[in-house]
């Protein structure tokens, strides 16, 4: 069972921001921005490539609720998902990072900017 499934099952504590029947949002333990929230479906789905349009429709509404709840809806935020190993996904459970709380920089995301893709 993955770490996010353990969080959903209550086996690992988290700092919940918002919860619905199908989704959970909680603060990231290692924030990369003043506000860094993880948004996950409660049902295990490995990655974005494996999700359904119906799940994404629900997640869209849920993410908008989270943004409003934490006050990111006015000035903006970044919503990111990594898909697969080359996309930087470390935990194989679909999750989105909601980053905000200030002007965010955009870095070159390649490990070595001198390598060609």
BELFEN-V589916 format. One record per residue. N is the residue number from 1. RES is the residue in three letters. PHI is phi in whole degrees, 0 to 359 (none if undefined). OMEGA is omega in degrees with one decimal (none if undefined). Layout:
n: <N,N>
res: <RES,RES>
phi: <PHI,PHI>
omega: <OMEGA,OMEGA>
This chain:
n: <1,2,3,4,5,6,7,8,9,10,11,12,13,14,15,16,17,18,19,20,21,22,23,24,25,26,27,28,29,30,31,32,33,34,35,36,37,38,39,40,41,42,43,44,45,46,47,48,49,50,51,52,53,54,55,56,57,58,59,60,61,62,63,64,65,66,67,68,69,70,71,72,73,74,75,76,77,78,79,80,81,82,83,84,85,86,87,88,89,90,91,92,93,94,95,96,97,98,99,100,101,102,103,104,105,106,107,108,109,110,111,112,113,114,115,116,117>
res: <UNK,UNK,UNK,UNK,UNK,UNK,UNK,UNK,UNK,UNK,UNK,UNK,UNK,UNK,UNK,UNK,UNK,UNK,UNK,UNK,UNK,UNK,UNK,UNK,UNK,UNK,UNK,UNK,UNK,UNK,UNK,UNK,UNK,UNK,UNK,UNK,UNK,UNK,UNK,UNK,UNK,UNK,UNK,UNK,UNK,UNK,UNK,UNK,UNK,UNK,UNK,UNK,UNK,UNK,UNK,UNK,UNK,UNK,UNK,UNK,UNK,UNK,UNK,UNK,UNK,UNK,UNK,UNK,UNK,UNK,UNK,UNK,UNK,UNK,UNK,UNK,UNK,UNK,UNK,UNK,UNK,UNK,UNK,UNK,UNK,UNK,UNK,UNK,UNK,UNK,UNK,UNK,UNK,UNK,UNK,UNK,UNK,UNK,UNK,UNK,UNK,UNK,UNK,UNK,UNK,UNK,UNK,UNK,UNK,UNK,UNK,UNK,UNK,UNK,UNK,UNK,UNK>
phi: <none,284,298,290,295,294,295,302,281,81,281,234,290,211,260,295,260,201,213,227,299,248,223,222,234,211,291,290,291,233,296,253,206,306,238,220,242,262,240,228,283,289,282,289,225,300,202,302,298,263,276,250,301,295,296,294,298,293,293,300,299,297,298,296,297,299,303,294,298,261,78,264,292,277,270,112,198,248,242,233,229,258,238,78,300,291,275,92,289,259,246,277,211,313,207,242,261,256,245,187,92,166,293,266,276,241,261,293,272,284,298,233,295,269,280,275,282>
omega: <-177.6,-177.1,-179.9,175.4,176.9,175.8,179.0,-178.7,178.8,179.5,178.0,-179.7,177.0,177.3,-174.5,174.9,-175.8,-178.4,173.6,179.1,-172.4,-173.6,178.9,175.4,-179.2,-179.7,175.7,179.2,-177.6,-172.4,177.1,179.2,178.1,173.0,179.4,-176.1,173.6,179.2,-176.4,167.5,177.2,175.9,-179.7,171.6,-174.5,-172.7,-179.1,-178.2,-177.3,-176.2,179.4,175.3,179.9,178.2,-179.5,176.7,177.7,-179.8,178.2,178.9,-179.3,-180.0,177.2,176.5,179.1,-179.4,178.2,-177.3,-177.9,173.9,178.1,-174.7,-176.2,-175.1,174.3,-178.4,175.4,177.9,-172.4,166.1,175.3,-175.8,177.6,-174.8,-179.0,177.1,177.2,180.0,-178.9,178.6,-176.0,172.1,-178.4,176.1,178.2,174.7,173.3,-176.8,178.8,179.1,179.3,179.3,-177.0,174.4,174.1,-179.3,170.5,-171.3,177.6,178.9,179.3,-175.5,-179.6,176.4,173.9,-179.6,none>
